[in-house]
Amino acid sequence: MDIEVWLAYLATAVVFSVAPGSGTVNSISNGMVYGFRKSLASIVGLQAGLAFHIILVGVGLGAIVAQSEMAFSVIKWVGVIYLVWLGVQKWREKAVISLDTPADNVSAQSLFRQAVFVNMTNPKTIIFLVALFPQFINPNEPQMMQLIILGATTVLVDTSVMLCYVSLASKLTGYIRSSRVMNTLNRVFGSMFIGCGALLASARA
């Protein structure tokens, strides 16, 4: 995989991970309620759920990309449409963080299981991966290593971002709790997703 292609995916993965979503809300909520150390279990759980999606998508896409250039192009345009749609949804979304769960008597194992469920039941994750992976895979080169690189990059980026969210949430509770701030972030990252969609539309299949 060329370094330029990897850097392009890295930037896309950062946008995906930083944009407010269910994983973000889970991390922020846990950081505010349980603190940084206890919330680490939930971050591991989020990555376990993400890895599950990556494996499923990687196995399926390997066959699709290898067998059909047409399928590659179709998935590309599905990705463009999805990213633009996601951007519009982010602009319209009203973010609310719920902190109703009591902080006492909640184990790290419970936070881990909850986080796994959050990511495994999030359709945005698998749709995003299905839409984006083909854009960065060269069908003329061995695909397994490319999938491993993209998957590992996704998990490492998401882990870093969630660690930042948890750390900030545990220190800046009053600021991040504001729905106005979260709504502003939704609009910012919504615009960034629409921009990513425009870049994909202009890219060569």
ChimeraX commands (.cxc) that place a marker at each C-alpha (Angstrom):
marker #1 position 0.00,0.00,0.00 radius 0.5
marker #1 position 1.41,3.39,-1.02 radius 0.5
marker #1 position 2.07,5.84,1.80 radius 0.5
marker #1 position -0.13,8.44,0.08 radius 0.5
marker #1 position -3.07,6.05,0.06 radius 0.5
marker #1 position -2.51,5.16,3.71 radius 0.5
marker #1 position -2.31,8.81,4.73 radius 0.5
marker #1 position -5.58,9.51,2.90 radius 0.5
marker #1 position -7.25,6.66,4.77 radius 0.5
marker #1 position -5.71,7.81,8.05 radius 0.5
marker #1 position -7.30,11.24,7.60 radius 0.5
marker #1 position -10.66,9.65,6.79 radius 0.5
marker #1 position -10.44,7.34,9.81 radius 0.5
marker #1 position -9.71,10.31,12.07 radius 0.5
marker #1 position -12.82,12.13,10.81 radius 0.5
marker #1 position -14.90,8.99,11.31 radius 0.5
marker #1 position -13.66,8.41,14.86 radius 0.5
marker #1 position -13.79,12.02,16.04 radius 0.5
marker #1 position -17.29,12.69,14.70 radius 0.5
marker #1 position -19.90,12.40,17.48 radius 0.5
marker #1 position -21.65,9.02,17.45 radius 0.5
marker #1 position -22.74,6.25,19.76 radius 0.5
marker #1 position -19.16,5.28,20.59 radius 0.5
marker #1 position -18.30,8.90,21.32 radius 0.5
marker #1 position -21.32,9.35,23.59 radius 0.5
marker #1 position -20.46,6.10,25.36 radius 0.5
marker #1 position -16.89,7.22,25.99 radius 0.5
marker #1 position -17.81,10.73,27.12 radius 0.5
marker #1 position -20.55,9.47,29.42 radius 0.5
marker #1 position -18.28,6.87,31.01 radius 0.5
marker #1 position -15.47,9.38,31.40 radius 0.5
marker #1 position -17.74,11.80,33.22 radius 0.5
marker #1 position -19.40,9.20,35.44 radius 0.5
marker #1 position -16.67,6.62,36.15 radius 0.5
marker #1 position -13.43,8.49,35.53 radius 0.5
marker #1 position -10.52,7.74,33.21 radius 0.5
marker #1 position -9.18,4.44,34.59 radius 0.5
marker #1 position -12.48,2.62,34.88 radius 0.5
marker #1 position -13.54,3.83,31.43 radius 0.5
marker #1 position -10.57,2.08,29.81 radius 0.5
marker #1 position -12.58,-1.16,29.86 radius 0.5
marker #1 position -15.29,0.46,27.75 radius 0.5
marker #1 position -12.71,1.63,25.20 radius 0.5
marker #1 position -11.41,-1.93,24.87 radius 0.5
marker #1 position -15.00,-3.08,24.39 radius 0.5
marker #1 position -15.60,-0.52,21.65 radius 0.5
marker #1 position -12.53,-1.76,19.79 radius 0.5
marker #1 position -13.61,-5.39,20.15 radius 0.5
marker #1 position -16.92,-4.50,18.52 radius 0.5
marker #1 position -15.14,-2.50,15.83 radius 0.5
marker #1 position -12.73,-5.37,15.12 radius 0.5
marker #1 position -15.70,-7.69,14.71 radius 0.5
marker #1 position -17.11,-5.43,11.99 radius 0.5
marker #1 position -13.70,-5.07,10.32 radius 0.5
marker #1 position -13.26,-8.84,10.08 radius 0.5
marker #1 position -16.73,-9.35,8.59 radius 0.5
marker #1 position -16.36,-6.53,6.10 radius 0.5
marker #1 position -12.80,-7.49,5.20 radius 0.5
marker #1 position -13.67,-11.09,4.41 radius 0.5
marker #1 position -16.64,-10.10,2.27 radius 0.5
marker #1 position -14.95,-7.24,0.45 radius 0.5
marker #1 position -11.91,-9.33,-0.41 radius 0.5
marker #1 position -14.03,-11.51,-2.71 radius 0.5
marker #1 position -16.10,-8.63,-4.10 radius 0.5
marker #1 position -13.17,-6.41,-5.02 radius 0.5
marker #1 position -11.23,-9.30,-6.55 radius 0.5
marker #1 position -14.09,-10.48,-8.76 radius 0.5
marker #1 position -15.73,-7.35,-10.08 radius 0.5
marker #1 position -14.55,-3.89,-11.12 radius 0.5
marker #1 position -18.24,-2.98,-11.47 radius 0.5
marker #1 position -18.87,-3.95,-7.85 radius 0.5
marker #1 position -15.92,-1.78,-6.86 radius 0.5
marker #1 position -17.47,1.23,-8.62 radius 0.5
marker #1 position -20.95,0.55,-7.23 radius 0.5
marker #1 position -19.62,0.37,-3.67 radius 0.5
marker #1 position -17.68,3.58,-4.28 radius 0.5
marker #1 position -20.82,5.49,-5.18 radius 0.5
marker #1 position -22.70,3.92,-2.30 radius 0.5
marker #1 position -19.93,5.31,-0.14 radius 0.5
marker #1 position -20.27,8.78,-1.65 radius 0.5
marker #1 position -24.02,8.80,-1.08 radius 0.5
marker #1 position -23.63,7.46,2.45 radius 0.5
marker #1 position -21.05,10.05,3.45 radius 0.5
marker #1 position -23.16,12.92,2.16 radius 0.5
marker #1 position -26.24,11.47,3.88 radius 0.5
marker #1 position -24.28,11.06,7.13 radius 0.5
marker #1 position -23.11,14.65,6.89 radius 0.5
marker #1 position -26.68,15.90,6.46 radius 0.5
marker #1 position -27.85,13.74,9.37 radius 0.5
marker #1 position -25.07,15.14,11.56 radius 0.5
marker #1 position -26.19,18.67,10.72 radius 0.5
marker #1 position -29.75,17.83,11.74 radius 0.5
marker #1 position -28.90,15.70,14.79 radius 0.5
marker #1 position -29.59,16.97,18.29 radius 0.5
marker #1 position -27.00,15.39,20.59 radius 0.5
marker #1 position -27.95,14.61,24.15 radius 0.5
marker #1 position -25.69,12.80,26.59 radius 0.5
marker #1 position -27.49,10.65,29.10 radius 0.5
marker #1 position -25.89,10.21,32.49 radius 0.5
marker #1 position -28.64,8.28,34.28 radius 0.5
marker #1 position -26.54,5.20,35.13 radius 0.5
marker #1 position -25.34,5.30,38.75 radius 0.5
marker #1 position -21.56,5.29,39.19 radius 0.5
marker #1 position -21.58,2.83,42.08 radius 0.5
marker #1 position -21.39,-0.94,41.78 radius 0.5
marker #1 position -20.63,-1.00,38.04 radius 0.5
marker #1 position -17.77,-3.34,37.17 radius 0.5
marker #1 position -15.20,-2.93,34.41 radius 0.5
marker #1 position -16.56,-6.15,32.87 radius 0.5
marker #1 position -20.00,-4.59,32.66 radius 0.5
marker #1 position -18.63,-1.49,30.96 radius 0.5
marker #1 position -16.69,-3.70,28.54 radius 0.5
marker #1 position -19.78,-5.74,27.57 radius 0.5
marker #1 position -21.89,-2.63,27.19 radius 0.5
marker #1 position -19.32,-1.02,24.88 radius 0.5
marker #1 position -19.01,-4.17,22.74 radius 0.5
marker #1 position -22.78,-4.13,22.29 radius 0.5
marker #1 position -22.76,-0.42,21.42 radius 0.5
marker #1 position -20.36,-0.91,18.51 radius 0.5
marker #1 position -21.65,-4.28,17.32 radius 0.5
marker #1 position -25.20,-2.91,17.03 radius 0.5
marker #1 position -24.15,0.31,15.33 radius 0.5
marker #1 position -25.00,0.03,11.60 radius 0.5
marker #1 position -23.00,3.18,10.85 radius 0.5
marker #1 position -19.76,1.33,11.49 radius 0.5
marker #1 position -20.26,-1.55,9.08 radius 0.5
marker #1 position -21.76,0.70,6.39 radius 0.5
marker #1 position -18.83,3.07,6.71 radius 0.5
marker #1 position -16.31,0.25,6.37 radius 0.5
marker #1 position -18.13,-1.28,3.40 radius 0.5
marker #1 position -18.26,2.11,1.73 radius 0.5
marker #1 position -14.68,3.20,2.44 radius 0.5
marker #1 position -12.43,0.14,2.34 radius 0.5
marker #1 position -12.71,-0.36,-1.46 radius 0.5
marker #1 position -11.54,3.21,-2.09 radius 0.5
marker #1 position -8.14,2.40,-0.60 radius 0.5
marker #1 position -7.64,-1.18,-1.80 radius 0.5
marker #1 position -5.65,-1.80,-4.96 radius 0.5
marker #1 position -7.36,-4.80,-6.66 radius 0.5
marker #1 position -4.10,-5.59,-8.49 radius 0.5
marker #1 position -2.16,-6.20,-5.27 radius 0.5
marker #1 position -2.57,-8.81,-2.50 radius 0.5
marker #1 position -5.63,-7.72,-0.57 radius 0.5
marker #1 position -5.15,-9.43,2.78 radius 0.5
marker #1 position -2.23,-7.24,3.86 radius 0.5
marker #1 position -4.06,-4.14,2.67 radius 0.5
marker #1 position -7.11,-5.11,4.74 radius 0.5
marker #1 position -4.93,-5.76,7.79 radius 0.5
marker #1 position -3.30,-2.33,7.43 radius 0.5
marker #1 position -6.64,-0.56,7.04 radius 0.5
marker #1 position -8.21,-2.50,9.91 radius 0.5
marker #1 position -5.30,-1.92,12.28 radius 0.5
marker #1 position -5.26,1.77,11.36 radius 0.5
marker #1 position -8.98,2.05,12.09 radius 0.5
marker #1 position -8.67,0.42,15.52 radius 0.5
marker #1 position -5.57,2.40,16.53 radius 0.5
marker #1 position -7.10,5.70,15.45 radius 0.5
marker #1 position -10.40,4.98,17.19 radius 0.5
marker #1 position -8.60,3.90,20.36 radius 0.5
marker #1 position -6.58,7.12,20.42 radius 0.5
marker #1 position -9.65,9.27,19.82 radius 0.5
marker #1 position -11.73,7.53,22.48 radius 0.5
marker #1 position -8.87,7.87,24.97 radius 0.5
marker #1 position -8.84,11.61,24.28 radius 0.5
marker #1 position -12.61,11.86,24.72 radius 0.5
marker #1 position -12.53,9.96,28.01 radius 0.5
marker #1 position -9.62,12.01,29.30 radius 0.5
marker #1 position -11.27,15.32,28.37 radius 0.5
marker #1 position -14.63,14.21,29.72 radius 0.5
marker #1 position -13.14,13.32,33.08 radius 0.5
marker #1 position -11.50,16.76,33.34 radius 0.5
marker #1 position -13.92,19.06,31.53 radius 0.5
marker #1 position -17.25,17.63,32.55 radius 0.5
marker #1 position -19.16,20.90,32.61 radius 0.5
marker #1 position -18.01,21.97,29.14 radius 0.5
marker #1 position -18.54,18.68,27.27 radius 0.5
marker #1 position -21.88,18.09,28.98 radius 0.5
marker #1 position -23.28,21.09,27.05 radius 0.5
marker #1 position -25.69,20.05,24.30 radius 0.5
marker #1 position -24.83,23.29,22.47 radius 0.5
marker #1 position -21.21,22.21,22.15 radius 0.5
marker #1 position -22.18,18.74,20.93 radius 0.5
marker #1 position -24.55,20.22,18.35 radius 0.5
marker #1 position -21.77,22.49,17.10 radius 0.5
marker #1 position -19.49,19.46,16.77 radius 0.5
marker #1 position -22.21,17.64,14.83 radius 0.5
marker #1 position -22.33,20.48,12.28 radius 0.5
marker #1 position -18.55,20.70,11.99 radius 0.5
marker #1 position -18.08,16.99,11.41 radius 0.5
marker #1 position -21.17,16.79,9.24 radius 0.5
marker #1 position -19.52,19.28,6.90 radius 0.5
marker #1 position -16.32,17.24,6.98 radius 0.5
marker #1 position -18.18,14.06,6.02 radius 0.5
marker #1 position -19.83,15.85,3.10 radius 0.5
marker #1 position -16.38,17.04,2.04 radius 0.5
marker #1 position -15.06,13.46,2.19 radius 0.5
marker #1 position -17.98,12.38,0.01 radius 0.5
marker #1 position -17.13,15.04,-2.56 radius 0.5
marker #1 position -13.50,13.90,-2.62 radius 0.5
marker #1 position -14.57,10.28,-3.16 radius 0.5
marker #1 position -16.88,11.32,-5.99 radius 0.5
marker #1 position -13.96,12.93,-7.81 radius 0.5
marker #1 position -11.59,10.03,-7.19 radius 0.5
marker #1 position -10.70,7.50,-9.89 radius 0.5
marker #1 position -12.48,4.16,-9.54 radius 0.5
marker link #1:1,2 radius 0.2
marker link #1:2,3 radius 0.2
marker link #1:3,4 radius 0.2
marker link #1:4,5 radius 0.2
marker link #1:5,6 radius 0.2
marker link #1:6,7 radius 0.2
marker link #1:7,8 radius 0.2
marker link #1:8,9 radius 0.2
marker link #1:9,10 radius 0.2
marker link #1:10,11 radius 0.2
marker link #1:11,12 radius 0.2
marker link #1:12,13 radius 0.2
marker link #1:13,14 radius 0.2
marker link #1:14,15 radius 0.2
marker link #1:15,16 radius 0.2
marker link #1:16,17 radius 0.2
marker link #1:17,18 radius 0.2
marker link #1:18,19 radius 0.2
marker link #1:19,20 radius 0.2
marker link #1:20,21 radius 0.2
marker link #1:21,22 radius 0.2
marker link #1:22,23 radius 0.2
marker link #1:23,24 radius 0.2
marker link #1:24,25 radius 0.2
marker link #1:25,26 radius 0.2
marker link #1:26,27 radius 0.2
marker link #1:27,28 radius 0.2
marker link #1:28,29 radius 0.2
marker link #1:29,30 radius 0.2
marker link #1:30,31 radius 0.2
marker link #1:31,32 radius 0.2
marker link #1:32,33 radius 0.2
marker link #1:33,34 radius 0.2
marker link #1:34,35 radius 0.2
marker link #1:35,36 radius 0.2
marker link #1:36,37 radius 0.2
marker link #1:37,38 radius 0.2
marker link #1:38,39 radius 0.2
marker link #1:39,40 radius 0.2
marker link #1:40,41 radius 0.2
marker link #1:41,42 radius 0.2
marker link #1:42,43 radius 0.2
marker link #1:43,44 radius 0.2
marker link #1:44,45 radius 0.2
marker link #1:45,46 radius 0.2
marker link #1:46,47 radius 0.2
marker link #1:47,48 radius 0.2
marker link #1:48,49 radius 0.2
marker link #1:49,50 radius 0.2
marker link #1:50,51 radius 0.2
marker link #1:51,52 radius 0.2
marker link #1:52,53 radius 0.2
marker link #1:53,54 radius 0.2
marker link #1:54,55 radius 0.2
marker link #1:55,56 radius 0.2
marker link #1:56,57 radius 0.2
marker link #1:57,58 radius 0.2
marker link #1:58,59 radius 0.2
marker link #1:59,60 radius 0.2
marker link #1:60,61 radius 0.2
marker link #1:61,62 radius 0.2
marker link #1:62,63 radius 0.2
marker link #1:63,64 radius 0.2
marker link #1:64,65 radius 0.2
marker link #1:65,66 radius 0.2
marker link #1:66,67 radius 0.2
marker link #1:67,68 radius 0.2
marker link #1:68,69 radius 0.2
marker link #1:69,70 radius 0.2
marker link #1:70,71 radius 0.2
marker link #1:71,72 radius 0.2
marker link #1:72,73 radius 0.2
marker link #1:73,74 radius 0.2
marker link #1:74,75 radius 0.2
marker link #1:75,76 radius 0.2
marker link #1:76,77 radius 0.2
marker link #1:77,78 radius 0.2
marker link #1:78,79 radius 0.2
marker link #1:79,80 radius 0.2
marker link #1:80,81 radius 0.2
marker link #1:81,82 radius 0.2
marker link #1:82,83 radius 0.2
marker link #1:83,84 radius 0.2
marker link #1:84,85 radius 0.2
marker link #1:85,86 radius 0.2
marker link #1:86,87 radius 0.2
marker link #1:87,88 radius 0.2
marker link #1:88,89 radius 0.2
marker link #1:89,90 radius 0.2
marker link #1:90,91 radius 0.2
marker link #1:91,92 radius 0.2
marker link #1:92,93 radius 0.2
marker link #1:93,94 radius 0.2
marker link #1:94,95 radius 0.2
marker link #1:95,96 radius 0.2
marker link #1:96,97 radius 0.2
marker link #1:97,98 radius 0.2
marker link #1:98,99 radius 0.2
marker link #1:99,100 radius 0.2
marker link #1:100,101 radius 0.2
marker link #1:101,102 radius 0.2
marker link #1:102,103 radius 0.2
marker link #1:103,104 radius 0.2
marker link #1:104,105 radius 0.2
marker link #1:105,106 radius 0.2
marker link #1:106,107 radius 0.2
marker link #1:107,108 radius 0.2
marker link #1:108,109 radius 0.2
marker link #1:109,110 radius 0.2
marker link #1:110,111 radius 0.2
marker link #1:111,112 radius 0.2
marker link #1:112,113 radius 0.2
marker link #1:113,114 radius 0.2
marker link #1:114,115 radius 0.2
marker link #1:115,116 radius 0.2
marker link #1:116,117 radius 0.2
marker link #1:117,118 radius 0.2
marker link #1:118,119 radius 0.2
marker link #1:119,120 radius 0.2
marker link #1:120,121 radius 0.2
marker link #1:121,122 radius 0.2
marker link #1:122,123 radius 0.2
marker link #1:123,124 radius 0.2
marker link #1:124,125 radius 0.2
marker link #1:125,126 radius 0.2
marker link #1:126,127 radius 0.2
marker link #1:127,128 radius 0.2
marker link #1:128,129 radius 0.2
marker link #1:129,130 radius 0.2
marker link #1:130,131 radius 0.2
marker link #1:131,132 radius 0.2
marker link #1:132,133 radius 0.2
marker link #1:133,134 radius 0.2
marker link #1:134,135 radius 0.2
marker link #1:135,136 radius 0.2
marker link #1:136,137 radius 0.2
marker link #1:137,138 radius 0.2
marker link #1:138,139 radius 0.2
marker link #1:139,140 radius 0.2
marker link #1:140,141 radius 0.2
marker link #1:141,142 radius 0.2
marker link #1:142,143 radius 0.2
marker link #1:143,144 radius 0.2
marker link #1:144,145 radius 0.2
marker link #1:145,146 radius 0.2
marker link #1:146,147 radius 0.2
marker link #1:147,148 radius 0.2
marker link #1:148,149 radius 0.2
marker link #1:149,150 radius 0.2
marker link #1:150,151 radius 0.2
marker link #1:151,152 radius 0.2
marker link #1:152,153 radius 0.2
marker link #1:153,154 radius 0.2
marker link #1:154,155 radius 0.2
marker link #1:155,156 radius 0.2
marker link #1:156,157 radius 0.2
marker link #1:157,158 radius 0.2
marker link #1:158,159 radius 0.2
marker link #1:159,160 radius 0.2
marker link #1:160,161 radius 0.2
marker link #1:161,162 radius 0.2
marker link #1:162,163 radius 0.2
marker link #1:163,164 radius 0.2
marker link #1:164,165 radius 0.2
marker link #1:165,166 radius 0.2
marker link #1:166,167 radius 0.2
marker link #1:167,168 radius 0.2
marker link #1:168,169 radius 0.2
marker link #1:169,170 radius 0.2
marker link #1:170,171 radius 0.2
marker link #1:171,172 radius 0.2
marker link #1:172,173 radius 0.2
marker link #1:173,174 radius 0.2
marker link #1:174,175 radius 0.2
marker link #1:175,176 radius 0.2
marker link #1:176,177 radius 0.2
marker link #1:177,178 radius 0.2
marker link #1:178,179 radius 0.2
marker link #1:179,180 radius 0.2
marker link #1:180,181 radius 0.2
marker link #1:181,182 radius 0.2
marker link #1:182,183 radius 0.2
marker link #1:183,184 radius 0.2
marker link #1:184,185 radius 0.2
marker link #1:185,186 radius 0.2
marker link #1:186,187 radius 0.2
marker link #1:187,188 radius 0.2
marker link #1:188,189 radius 0.2
marker link #1:189,190 radius 0.2
marker link #1:190,191 radius 0.2
marker link #1:191,192 radius 0.2
marker link #1:192,193 radius 0.2
marker link #1:193,194 radius 0.2
marker link #1:194,195 radius 0.2
marker link #1:195,196 radius 0.2
marker link #1:196,197 radius 0.2
marker link #1:197,198 radius 0.2
marker link #1:198,199 radius 0.2
marker link #1:199,200 radius 0.2
marker link #1:200,201 radius 0.2
marker link #1:201,202 radius 0.2
marker link #1:202,203 radius 0.2
marker link #1:203,204 radius 0.2
marker link #1:204,205 radius 0.2
view
